[in-house]
Each structure stands twice: as C-alpha cells, then as structure tokens.
Amino acid sequence: MKKGHLRFSMLCWLNRSRSKKGKPAIYLRICVDGKRTEISTYQYIDPLLWDQAGHKVKGASEEAASINRQLTAMKGDIQRHYSLLVSTGQPVSVQAVRNAYQGIAETGKSLCEAFLFHNKRFADKVKAGTKSADTLKHHEVTRKKVETFIKWRYKVTDKPLKEVSFSLAPDFEHYLTTVDGISSNTAMKHVKVLKQVLKMAVEQGWLPNNPLGNFKCTYEEPERERLTMDEVVALYRKELHPRLAEVRDIYLFCCFTGFAYADVAQLTPGHVVIGIDGEKWISKAREKTQSRENVPLLPIALQIIERYKDDPVCRAKGTLFPVSTNQKFNAFLKEIAIICGINKYLTSHTARHTFATTITLEQDVPIETVSQLLGHKSIRTTQIYAKVTQKKVSNNMAHLKNKLFGDEGTFKEVGV
C-alpha cells in the first residue's frame, strides 16, 4: 500500500478493566486502515485526573508532566516505526507497526525469549519493592526447567511461540514428575508459571490466545504439620542456651502472630501500631503477596518484642528481632525440636499453620477472621491451612451437648 492510501492514528485512553491500587491503566490504541491494537503504557492514574478529550493527564504536577512526557515519547517512537515501514516499502498493518515498535521480527518471539522478557519485567518489580525476590527465584528455576525440557522433548534449544500447543502443559508436567523426579504439586507450580508467561505473551500481542489457557493445574493437599497447644507450652517453658532461645522466641512469635519468617525478619518498631481497640498491633504487607496483615499482639508476642528491645543487633539493624539466616534458623529449629521432645519438622510454615489452627480456629476464632489475620486474599487459601482438627470438633460438640442437654445430661425442650 502507498502511504497516501493508509489511515493511521493513535490515541491514549483509560482501561478501567486493568488497574493498580484503584488507578486504571493508560493504554495506547494504534489504528491502521480501520484495524486496531492496544498496548499498555504501564502508567496508572486517578480517573479524575484524566483529560478524556485531550487524551492526557490533567494538571501541572510533576506526576502529570512525567506521564505525559512518556506518552508523547511512546507515540513518537510508534510514529517513526510506522513511517519507516512505509518509506521502505514493507507491508504495513496494525500488527506490523506494533511488532516494529516492540522489536519483534515477523517470524515472532520464541518461548525462551518470552520467559526472559517476563522475568526481566518481574525483576524490575522486585527492585521497585512490589514483588518478592523469592518468587523471582522460583520463576528463574521454572525458566531453566523449561529450557531443559525443550532440549529433552524436542531436541532443539528453543521453540517458537506460534508452535506452542495445549500438549506442552501435560508433557511438561509428565517430564517434571518422571524424568526430573519432583512432586506433582511442585510440577504444577512450574506449569502455572509457564501459563503466566504465555498469558503475558498474549497481552504483548505475540500470540492470538493462550494455548494453555484451558489447562487446569491440580494440587494434592499435603498433610500440613502443626504444633498442639501442649507442644507450644513445652516450647515456651523450656530453658535453652541463648543462641537457641532467640530462635525459639522468633518461632513462637510466628506461632502467635501467623507471620512468615521472611516477614518477621523485616519487622521494625515502626510496624508496631496502635489498633482500633487501643492495643498494640503489627501491621505489615506480606513479602510474598504484598497483601497487608494486621494482627493484634497477644501477651506472649508482646513479651518477646519487649525481650529484644535493647538487643545490640536489633538496635544496629533497626529491627524487632535478631533474626539469623533462614538456613541457620531452620537448622537451629531441628536442634530445638529434639531438645523439647517434639517429633515434628519445625519451620516457619509449621508456625504459621499452628497459628491458623491451634492458636485461633481451635479457640473458636471464625475462619473469616483468621483469613484476615493471615493476610489472605481469598478464604479458600485459609481453608488449606485450617483443616478441622479433632480438638475443634470436640469443642464444638461440647458446646452443642451443653446447649441441648445441659450439665445434668437431660434433654432440654428447645424453643418451648
């Protein structure tokens, strides 16, 4: 087509279906001869500050000026790529313009390239403090396993995205559980990341749809270990060497607050706030999910905080506790379990599960409240931690027994 025969335009608009912290995303729409495509600018703005007619951010604030400069630069780059396609006589379409702007050859992206792009974006979010470094490590492990699988299954070093089909998911899961020898649950976590990468490829316009979109990741619920109240008390009362006592105290703090090791390691005096009831709470965004946990501090948790307020390590680092590395923490917990006669594998995960069951649910705290305390976005996640225990069943039936029969064991005439 000749340049004069093409209709080319661009405009920015608010995509309210995509938002971050309540702010809609700004998208850029490209139109070529009546066909269009849309690209995220990765900018978010309060809808009240959006100039619908001018397709820009209103006002003279630094934020408005910065976003408008980026939108102008983005449109300028796209305009240059469009003009280059036309001037060099290449086929011009809305997808060709988008591909040229994003640096994609017409042959398309590969699966490994998509993974690198995805993880680079995720790494940027880790630097910005909005995503977890541990999650990034998991994504990198998945990327390497996908590369190894491709070499094993297809005898090539990479695979074009356009050749990816639904069978990739079950084939990858089968490889992980048989050849790589990992558990089904862990394999499914890697498949889930693979699905996320292909979803991103669709959003970037590299694929028309996600070939793994209909693959369901299934998980076998593991037996989650937790401490009984007798074991918690034994741990609390045991006299230990100072190096072990510190680890025991931090573990107990996790048991009585539900916080994970990674979050406790980052706690500072600033995270201790006065709650709605006038008592001390801990308020902190979870390292793993960035969802906020607001937990009232029970007496034992308060005692442990008080115990370390003058600790030289805490003063130097500005933290609540002198937390060691995760590796040392887990190694010391093994030693503590043996000394206390607890035949269980103690980790911060067992402490979190203890909080969900022994400390809260078995004491008749509603599961909705427990979900809030754990910082879960869905109560379904809480139900994984909070399996109904025999103690909980016993408590509920004792309450029912007293309600129906009273102390003397004779049937009450309810409602009469």
C-alpha positions in Angstrom: 0.0 0.0 0.0 1.1 3.6 -0.6 1.4 5.9 2.3 -1.4 8.2 1.0 -3.8 5.3 0.9 -3.4 4.4 4.6 -5.3 5.8 7.6 -3.1 5.8 10.6 -3.9 7.2 14.1 -3.1 6.8 17.8 -4.8 7.8 21.0 -4.4 7.2 24.7 -7.3 6.0 26.8 -8.1 4.7 30.3 -8.6 0.9 30.5 -10.7 0.6 33.7 -10.6 -3.2 33.5 -6.8 -3.0 34.2 -5.9 -1.2 37.4 -3.3 -1.0 40.1 -4.2 0.2 43.6 -7.5 1.5 42.3 -5.9 3.5 39.4 -6.9 2.5 35.9 -4.1 1.8 33.4 -3.4 4.1 30.5 -3.4 2.2 27.2 -2.3 3.4 23.7 -4.5 2.5 20.8 -3.0 2.2 17.3 -5.3 2.2 14.2 -4.2 1.3 10.7 -6.9 1.3 8.0 -9.8 0.6 10.4 -8.0 -2.2 12.3 -6.6 -1.5 15.8 -4.4 -2.9 18.5 -3.8 -1.7 22.0 -0.6 -1.5 24.1 -0.3 -0.9 27.8 1.8 2.1 28.7 2.4 0.7 32.2 1.2 4.0 33.6 -1.7 4.4 36.1 -3.6 7.5 37.0 -6.6 8.6 39.1 -9.5 8.8 36.6 -10.4 12.3 37.9 -7.0 13.5 36.6 -7.6 12.1 33.1 -8.3 14.5 30.2 -10.7 12.5 28.1 -10.8 15.0 25.2 -7.1 15.7 25.2 -6.0 12.0 25.8 -3.6 13.1 28.5 -3.2 13.7 32.2 -4.6 17.0 33.5 -2.7 19.4 35.7 0.8 20.8 36.1 2.0 18.3 38.8 5.3 16.5 38.4 3.4 13.2 38.0 1.2 14.6 35.3 4.2 16.1 33.4 6.2 12.9 33.7 3.4 10.6 32.5 2.6 13.0 29.6 6.2 13.1 28.5 6.3 9.3 28.4 3.1 9.1 26.4 4.4 11.6 23.9 7.7 9.7 23.6 5.9 6.4 23.1 3.7 7.9 20.4 6.7 9.4 18.7 8.5 6.1 18.6 5.5 4.4 17.1 5.1 7.1 14.5 8.8 6.7 13.5 8.4 2.9 13.1 5.2 3.4 11.0 6.9 5.9 8.8 9.9 3.6 8.3 7.7 0.7 7.3 6.0 2.9 4.7 9.2 4.5 3.4 11.0 1.2 2.9 8.0 -0.4 1.1 7.4 -3.1 3.7 3.9 -4.5 4.3 2.1 -2.1 6.6 -0.6 -3.4 9.1 -1.5 -2.6 12.6 0.3 -5.7 13.8 3.4 -4.8 11.8 3.5 -1.4 13.4 3.2 -2.9 16.8 5.8 -5.6 16.1 8.2 -3.0 14.8 7.8 -0.8 17.9 8.3 -3.8 20.2 11.3 -5.1 18.3 9.6 -8.3 17.2 10.6 -9.7 13.8 7.7 -11.0 11.7 9.0 -14.5 12.5 7.7 -14.0 16.0 9.0 -14.5 19.5 10.2 -17.8 21.0 9.2 -19.4 24.3 12.6 -18.8 25.9 12.6 -15.2 24.8 9.2 -14.7 26.3 10.4 -16.2 29.6 13.4 -13.8 29.6 11.1 -10.9 29.0 8.7 -12.0 31.7 11.4 -12.5 34.3 13.1 -9.2 33.4 9.8 -7.4 34.0 9.3 -9.3 37.3 12.9 -8.3 38.3 12.0 -4.7 37.8 9.1 -5.0 40.1 11.3 -6.7 42.7 13.6 -3.7 42.6 10.6 -1.4 42.9 9.6 -3.3 46.0 6.2 -4.6 44.7 7.2 -8.3 44.2 9.1 -10.9 46.1 12.7 -11.8 45.3 12.0 -15.4 46.3 9.2 -15.5 43.7 11.6 -14.3 41.1 14.0 -17.1 42.0 11.2 -19.6 41.5 10.4 -18.1 38.1 14.1 -18.4 37.1 14.1 -22.1 38.2 11.0 -22.6 36.0 12.6 -20.9 33.0 15.7 -23.2 33.3 13.5 -26.3 33.6 11.5 -25.3 30.5 14.8 -24.9 28.6 16.0 -28.3 29.7 12.6 -29.8 28.8 12.6 -28.3 25.3 16.0 -29.9 24.7 14.9 -33.3 26.0 11.5 -33.4 24.3 12.0 -31.6 21.0 15.8 -31.9 20.6 16.1 -28.1 20.0 17.3 -25.2 22.1 14.1 -23.1 21.8 10.6 -23.3 20.5 8.7 -20.6 18.5 5.6 -19.3 20.4 3.4 -20.0 17.3 4.3 -23.7 17.6 3.2 -24.0 21.3 0.1 -26.2 21.7 -2.0 -27.4 24.6 0.1 -30.6 24.8 3.0 -28.6 26.2 1.4 -28.4 29.6 0.8 -32.2 30.3 4.1 -33.1 28.5 6.0 -30.6 30.7 4.2 -31.9 33.9 5.0 -35.5 32.9 8.6 -34.7 32.4 9.0 -32.9 35.7 7.4 -35.8 37.7 9.1 -38.7 35.9 12.4 -37.5 34.5 13.1 -34.6 36.9 11.7 -36.6 39.8 9.9 -33.7 41.6 6.5 -34.0 43.3 3.2 -33.4 41.4 2.4 -30.3 43.4 5.8 -28.7 42.7 5.5 -29.6 39.0 2.1 -27.9 38.9 3.6 -24.7 40.3 6.1 -24.7 37.4 3.3 -25.3 34.9 1.4 -22.4 36.5 4.3 -20.1 35.8 4.5 -21.3 32.2 0.8 -20.4 31.8 1.5 -16.9 33.2 4.3 -16.4 30.7 2.1 -17.4 27.8 -0.7 -15.1 29.2 1.8 -12.3 29.1 2.7 -13.2 25.5 -1.0 -12.7 24.6 -1.1 -9.4 26.3 2.0 -8.3 24.4 0.4 -9.3 21.1 2.9 -12.1 20.4 0.2 -14.8 20.5 -3.5 -14.5 19.5 -4.6 -16.6 22.5 -3.1 -18.7 25.3 -2.8 -22.3 24.1 -2.5 -23.5 27.8 -5.5 -21.3 29.0 -7.8 -24.3 29.5 -5.2 -26.5 31.3 -6.2 -26.9 34.9 -3.4 -27.0 37.5 -4.5 -29.6 40.1 -2.9 -29.9 43.5 -2.9 -32.7 46.1 -3.4 -31.2 49.5 -0.4 -32.1 51.7 -0.5 -33.1 55.3 0.4 -29.8 57.0 2.1 -30.3 60.3 1.3 -28.0 63.3 2.0 -28.0 67.0 -0.5 -28.9 69.6 -1.1 -26.5 72.5 0.8 -28.8 74.8 3.8 -28.7 72.4 3.6 -24.9 72.2 3.6 -24.6 76.0 6.5 -27.1 76.3 8.5 -25.0 73.8 7.6 -21.8 75.7 8.7 -23.1 79.1 11.9 -24.9 78.0 15.2 -23.4 79.3 17.6 -23.1 76.3 21.0 -21.8 75.5 20.8 -18.1 74.4 21.6 -18.9 70.8 18.7 -21.4 70.7 16.4 -19.3 72.9 16.5 -16.5 70.3 15.4 -18.8 67.5 12.7 -20.4 69.8 11.4 -16.9 70.6 11.1 -15.9 67.0 9.4 -19.2 66.2 6.9 -18.7 69.0 6.3 -15.1 67.7 5.4 -16.7 64.4 3.1 -19.1 66.2 1.2 -16.3 67.9 1.0 -13.9 65.0 0.9 -16.0 61.9 3.8 -14.1 60.2 6.2 -16.0 58.0 10.0 -16.0 58.6 10.6 -13.5 55.7 8.2 -11.0 57.2 9.4 -11.4 60.8 13.0 -10.8 59.5 11.9 -7.4 58.2 9.8 -6.2 61.2 10.8 -2.9 62.7 9.5 -0.9 65.6 7.6 1.2 63.0 5.4 -1.9 62.2 4.0 -1.9 65.8 1.0 0.4 65.7 -2.0 1.2 68.0 -5.0 -0.6 66.7 -8.7 0.3 66.7 -9.0 -1.2 70.2 -6.2 0.9 71.6 -4.0 -2.1 71.9 -0.7 -2.8 70.1 -0.9 -4.5 66.6 1.6 -5.5 63.9 0.7 -4.0 60.5 2.8 -5.1 57.6 2.5 -6.0 53.9 3.4 -9.7 53.3 6.7 -10.2 51.5 5.2 -12.9 49.3 1.9 -11.3 48.2 2.2 -7.6 49.3 -1.3 -8.1 50.9 -1.4 -6.4 54.4 -1.6 -8.4 57.6 -3.0 -6.6 60.6 -2.5 -8.7 63.7 -3.3 -7.8 67.3 -0.4 -8.8 69.6 -1.2 -11.4 72.2 0.6 -11.3 75.5 3.4 -13.8 74.6 4.1 -11.9 71.4 4.4 -8.7 73.3 6.7 -10.3 75.8 9.0 -11.5 73.0 9.1 -8.0 71.5 9.9 -6.5 74.9 12.7 -9.0 75.4 14.7 -7.8 72.4 14.1 -4.0 72.5 17.6 -3.4 73.8 19.4 -6.1 71.9 22.5 -4.6 70.2 21.9 -6.4 66.9 18.3 -5.1 66.8 19.4 -1.6 67.6 22.1 -1.7 64.9 19.8 -3.0 62.2 16.6 -1.2 63.4 14.7 -4.5 63.6 12.4 -6.0 66.2 14.4 -9.3 66.4 18.0 -10.5 65.9 16.9 -12.9 63.0 19.6 -15.1 61.6 19.6 -16.5 58.0 16.8 -18.8 57.0 19.3 -21.7 56.7 20.6 -21.2 60.3 17.0 -20.6 61.6 15.8 -24.0 60.2 19.0 -25.8 61.4 18.5 -24.5 65.0 14.8 -25.4 64.9 15.8 -29.0 64.3 18.0 -28.9 67.4 15.3 -27.2 69.5 12.7 -29.8 68.4 15.0 -32.6 69.7 15.7 -30.9 73.0 12.0 -30.2 73.6 11.0 -33.8 72.6 8.8 -32.6 69.7 8.9 -35.2 66.9 8.0 -32.8 64.2 9.8 -30.8 61.5 9.7 -27.2 62.7 9.7 -24.4 60.1 8.1 -21.0 59.9 5.4 -22.7 57.8 4.5 -25.0 60.7 4.4 -21.9 62.9 2.0 -20.2 60.5 -0.1 -23.4 60.4 -0.1 -23.6 64.2 -1.4 -20.0 64.4 -4.2 -20.9 61.9 -5.3 -24.0 63.8 -4.1 -24.4 67.4 -4.0 -20.7 68.3 -7.0 -19.4 66.5 -9.5 -21.9 65.0 -9.4 -24.3 67.9 -10.1 -21.4 70.2 -13.3 -20.6 68.2 -11.9 -17.7 66.2 -14.1 -17.6 63.0 -12.3 -18.6 59.8 -13.2 -15.2 58.2 -11.2 -13.5 61.0 -8.3 -16.0 60.6 -8.2 -15.3 56.9 -7.8 -11.5 57.6 -5.1 -12.2 60.2 -3.1 -14.3 57.7 -3.4 -11.6 55.0 -5.1 -14.0 52.6 -6.9 -12.5 49.6 -9.3 -15.5 49.4 -10.8 -17.6 52.2 -10.1 -20.6 50.1 -6.4 -20.1 50.8 -7.1 -20.1 54.5 -9.0 -23.4 54.3 -5.8 -25.0 53.1 -4.1 -24.1 56.4 -7.2 -24.5 58.5 -8.2 -28.1 58.4 -10.8 -29.0 61.0 -8.9 -30.8 63.9 -10.3 -33.2 66.4 -9.8 -30.6 69.1 -12.1 -28.2 67.1 -14.7 -30.9 66.6 -14.5 -31.7 70.4 -15.0 -28.1 71.3 -18.0 -27.6 69.0 -19.7 -30.8 70.1 -19.2 -30.0 73.8 -20.9 -26.7 73.2 -23.7 -28.4 71.4 -24.0 -31.0 74.2 -24.3 -28.3 76.8 -26.8 -26.4 74.7 -29.1 -29.4 74.1 -28.7 -31.4 77.4 -27.1 -29.1 80.0 -24.8 -30.1 82.8 -27.1 -32.9 84.1 -27.3 -34.6 80.7 -31.1 -34.4 80.4 -32.7 -33.3 77.2 -33.8 -29.6 77.1 -37.0 -28.7 75.4 -35.5 -26.2 73.0 -37.9 -23.5 71.7 -40.8 -24.5 74.0 
